[in-house]
Amino acid sequence: MSAPAIRCDGLCRWYGEVQGLSGITLEIGAGVAGLLGPNGSGKSTFMRLATGLISPNRGWVEVFGKRMDRPDRYEVFRRVGYAVGEDTHFESERAVDFLRMLAMLGGAGSEQAKDLADRALDRVVLTDRADTKLSGMSKGMRQRVKLAQALLFEPELLLLDEPLNGMDPVSRRSTLDLVRAWGASGRTVVFASHVLHEVEAVTERVVLLHHGRLLAEGLLAEIRELVDLRPRRVRLEGVGLAAMAAAALAEGIASGVTTHPSGAVHLETRQLPALLERLATSGASGAIHSMEIDDADLETLFALLLEESV
């Protein structure tokens, strides 16, 4: 029987006196698993431990049966793709050159590296921006470049740390489609987010982290009903947003609108899936430059679960 993609036992990590993770024990197999928690809950620490970038203070983590704190871990690296949460790029490089360089560092020859880079850009719908320098890209485009580098070698395990931050609605939809397809192919995706709806869009399997500890794991449907009726807020940046907001209000899929001096618009809704579908249609022309979901119901969910765990 083959080993699960990720298995850990008693996994702990501290940063000085600050607790990053505390006693995490779980297994993650094929398909998409959502790693859900507020900022600072330990999601990025878990991914860094799973890739061997940092070592645990206690406990262990295995990837495809290999302990990630031991020398023989290097043989599994090519089977893993990791899109980090931080916005780190070689600013002066064109997107295609950046990806070719990473492919060659991964062992590909020059021609193979070009083919891998072109294929990865196509997967994230950035072929038309291949020659654009990273310094000239929007936040959402840079996010897609990070996703492209994670996909270069067709990894069996794909680790995505807040991949949708700053993406416009159309890019979000294509990225979510890609994540679902990757998991359906028999590979493993760990999708980290602080937004409940983002995780719900790709999987029912969730791991809930809170202040570095495992709060719950299992099927999202079993806990989603706790917060289904609470309002959520969507923040938009772009052009023509007033007309979009007015249309959403008129259709009844937004319950409130706030416009900020910066030009950003906040929409409140109790029908988040319907609102996002409407915005994806409206944003197809490029009018919406970025979108963020302030999923306040996540805080409510954690509060309820914490009450139950006392």
C-alpha positions in Angstrom: 0.0 0.0 0.0 1.5 3.4 -1.0 2.1 6.0 1.6 -0.2 9.0 1.8 1.1 12.3 0.3 1.5 13.9 3.7 1.6 12.2 7.1 2.6 13.9 10.3 2.6 13.0 14.0 3.0 15.3 17.0 4.3 18.0 14.7 5.5 21.1 16.6 7.4 24.3 15.6 8.2 27.4 17.6 9.8 30.7 16.6 11.5 31.7 19.8 8.7 31.8 22.3 6.0 32.1 19.6 4.1 28.8 18.8 3.8 28.1 15.1 2.4 24.6 15.2 1.5 22.5 18.3 1.1 18.7 18.2 -0.4 18.3 14.7 -1.2 14.7 13.8 -3.0 14.0 10.5 -2.8 12.3 7.0 -3.6 13.9 3.7 -4.2 11.6 0.7 -5.1 12.0 -3.0 -7.6 14.8 -3.9 -8.0 18.4 -2.7 -7.7 19.2 1.0 -8.4 22.6 2.3 -6.1 24.0 5.0 -8.3 26.6 6.6 -7.5 29.2 9.3 -7.1 32.9 10.0 -3.8 34.6 9.3 -1.3 33.4 11.8 -3.0 30.1 12.4 0.0 28.0 11.2 -0.9 27.3 7.6 2.4 28.6 6.1 4.4 26.9 8.9 2.8 23.6 8.0 3.7 24.0 4.3 7.3 25.0 5.1 7.6 21.9 7.3 6.1 19.7 4.6 8.6 20.9 2.0 11.6 20.6 4.4 12.3 24.4 4.3 12.3 24.4 8.1 12.6 21.6 10.6 10.2 20.7 13.4 11.1 21.2 17.1 9.2 18.1 18.0 7.4 15.3 16.0 7.8 14.6 12.3 6.3 15.0 8.9 6.6 12.6 5.9 6.0 13.3 2.3 5.4 10.1 0.2 6.9 8.1 3.1 10.1 10.2 3.4 10.8 12.1 6.6 11.4 15.7 5.6 14.0 16.3 8.3 16.3 13.6 7.0 19.0 13.7 4.2 17.1 11.3 1.8 14.2 13.7 1.5 15.7 15.3 -1.6 14.4 12.4 -3.8 10.8 13.5 -3.3 11.4 17.2 -4.1 10.6 16.8 -7.8 7.2 15.3 -6.9 6.2 18.5 -5.0 5.2 21.9 -6.3 4.9 24.8 -3.8 3.4 28.2 -4.4 4.5 30.3 -1.5 2.3 32.9 0.1 4.9 35.7 0.0 5.1 37.9 -3.1 8.7 37.1 -4.1 9.9 37.4 -7.7 13.0 38.4 -9.7 11.5 41.7 -10.7 13.6 42.4 -13.8 12.9 39.1 -15.4 10.2 38.3 -18.0 7.7 35.7 -16.9 8.8 33.1 -19.4 12.5 33.7 -18.5 11.8 33.4 -14.8 10.1 30.1 -15.3 12.7 28.8 -17.7 15.4 29.6 -15.1 13.5 27.7 -12.4 13.0 24.7 -14.7 16.7 24.6 -15.5 17.6 24.8 -11.8 15.3 21.8 -11.5 17.3 19.8 -13.9 15.7 20.5 -17.3 17.8 21.2 -20.4 17.4 24.5 -22.3 14.8 23.3 -24.8 12.8 21.3 -22.3 12.9 24.2 -19.9 11.3 26.4 -22.5 8.6 23.8 -23.2 7.9 23.5 -19.5 7.7 27.2 -19.0 5.3 27.7 -22.0 3.1 24.8 -20.8 2.9 26.3 -17.3 2.0 29.7 -18.5 -0.7 28.2 -20.6 -2.1 26.4 -17.6 -2.5 29.6 -15.7 -3.8 31.6 -18.8 -0.8 33.9 -19.0 0.6 33.0 -22.4 -0.1 36.5 -23.7 2.0 37.9 -20.8 5.0 35.6 -21.3 7.2 38.5 -22.3 6.0 40.9 -19.6 8.5 41.7 -16.8 7.4 40.7 -13.4 7.8 44.3 -12.2 5.1 45.3 -14.6 2.5 42.8 -13.6 -0.5 43.3 -11.3 -0.7 41.4 -8.0 -3.1 38.9 -9.5 -0.8 38.1 -12.5 2.2 37.7 -10.1 0.0 35.2 -8.2 -0.5 33.2 -11.4 3.2 33.2 -12.1 3.8 31.7 -8.7 1.2 29.1 -9.5 2.9 28.4 -12.8 6.3 27.7 -11.2 4.6 25.3 -8.8 3.2 23.4 -11.8 6.4 23.2 -13.9 7.2 19.5 -13.2 3.6 18.2 -13.0 3.9 17.6 -9.3 2.0 14.8 -7.5 1.7 17.0 -4.5 0.7 20.7 -5.0 1.0 23.0 -2.0 -0.8 26.4 -2.5 -0.5 29.1 0.1 -3.3 31.7 -0.3 -3.1 31.4 -4.1 -6.1 33.6 -4.9 -5.0 36.8 -3.1 -5.4 39.8 -5.5 -6.8 37.8 -8.4 -9.7 39.2 -10.4 -12.9 37.1 -10.6 -12.1 35.5 -13.9 -8.6 34.4 -12.8 -10.1 33.1 -9.6 -12.5 30.9 -11.5 -9.9 29.5 -13.8 -7.5 28.8 -10.8 -10.2 27.0 -8.9 -11.0 24.9 -12.0 -7.4 24.0 -12.2 -7.2 23.0 -8.5 -10.3 20.8 -8.8 -8.9 19.1 -11.9 -5.5 18.5 -10.4 -7.1 16.8 -7.4 -9.5 14.8 -9.6 -6.6 13.4 -11.6 -5.5 11.3 -8.6 -2.8 13.8 -7.4 -2.9 15.7 -4.1 -3.5 19.4 -3.6 -3.3 21.2 -0.2 -5.1 24.5 -0.7 -4.5 27.0 2.2 -6.8 29.9 2.7 -8.3 32.2 5.4 -11.5 32.4 3.3 -14.1 29.8 4.0 -15.8 30.2 0.6 -12.6 29.7 -1.4 -12.0 26.3 0.3 -15.6 25.3 -0.1 -15.3 26.0 -3.8 -12.7 23.3 -4.3 -13.2 20.6 -1.7 -15.4 19.3 1.2 -12.3 17.9 3.0 -10.9 20.5 5.4 -8.2 20.8 8.1 -9.0 23.7 10.5 -6.1 25.3 12.2 -6.3 27.9 15.0 -3.3 29.4 16.8 -1.1 26.5 15.6 -3.3 23.7 16.8 -5.6 21.3 14.9 -9.1 22.5 15.8 -11.1 20.1 13.5 -10.8 18.0 10.3 -13.3 16.3 8.1 -16.2 17.3 5.8 -17.0 20.9 5.6 -20.7 20.2 5.1 -20.9 19.0 8.7 -19.9 22.4 10.1 -20.9 24.8 7.3 -24.5 25.0 8.5 -23.2 26.8 11.7 -22.5 30.0 9.7 -24.5 29.7 6.5 -26.8 32.6 7.1 -24.2 35.2 8.3 -23.3 38.1 6.0 -20.0 38.2 4.1 -18.1 41.1 2.5 -16.4 41.4 -0.9 -13.8 44.2 -1.6 -13.4 45.2 -5.2 -10.9 47.5 -7.0 -11.3 48.5 -10.7 -13.4 50.7 -12.9 -17.2 51.0 -13.3 -17.7 49.5 -9.9 -20.6 51.8 -9.0 -22.8 50.4 -11.8 -21.8 46.8 -10.8 -22.7 47.5 -7.2 -26.1 49.0 -8.2 -26.9 46.0 -10.3 -26.0 43.6 -7.5 -28.3 45.5 -5.1 -31.1 45.6 -7.7 -30.9 41.9 -8.2 -30.9 41.2 -4.5 -27.6 39.4 -4.3 -25.9 42.3 -2.4 -27.4 43.7 0.8 -25.2 46.7 1.2 -22.5 48.8 -0.5 -19.7 51.0 0.9 -17.5 53.1 -1.3 -14.1 54.2 0.0 -12.1 57.3 -0.9 -9.5 55.1 -2.7 -12.2 54.0 -5.1 -12.5 50.5 -3.7 -16.1 49.2 -3.1 -17.2 46.8 -0.4 -20.3 44.7 -1.1 -22.1 42.9 1.7 -24.0 39.7 0.8 -25.8 36.7 2.2 -25.6 35.0 -1.2 -21.8 34.8 -1.8 -21.8 32.2 -4.6 -24.4 34.1 -6.6 -22.6 37.4 -6.1 -19.3 35.9 -7.2 -20.9 34.3 -10.3 -22.3 37.8 -11.2 -19.0 39.5 -10.7 -17.2 36.9 -12.8 -19.5 37.8 -15.7 -19.2 41.5 -15.1 -15.4 41.2 -14.7 -14.8 39.3 -17.9 -14.1 42.6 -19.7 -11.3 43.4 -17.2 -13.2 46.0 -15.3 -12.5 44.3 -12.0 -8.8 44.5 -11.3 -8.7 42.7 -7.9 -11.1 41.1 -5.5 -10.8 40.0 -1.9 -13.3 38.3 0.3 -13.5 39.3 4.0 -15.0 36.0 5.2 -16.1 37.2 8.6 -18.1 34.0 9.1 -14.8 32.1 9.4 -14.2 33.9 12.7 -17.7 33.0 13.8 -17.0 29.4 12.8 -13.8 29.2 14.8 -15.5 30.9 17.8 -18.3 28.3 17.7 -15.8 25.4 17.4 -13.7 26.7 20.2 -16.8 26.9 22.5 -17.5 23.3 21.7 -13.9 22.2 22.4 -13.8 23.7 25.9 
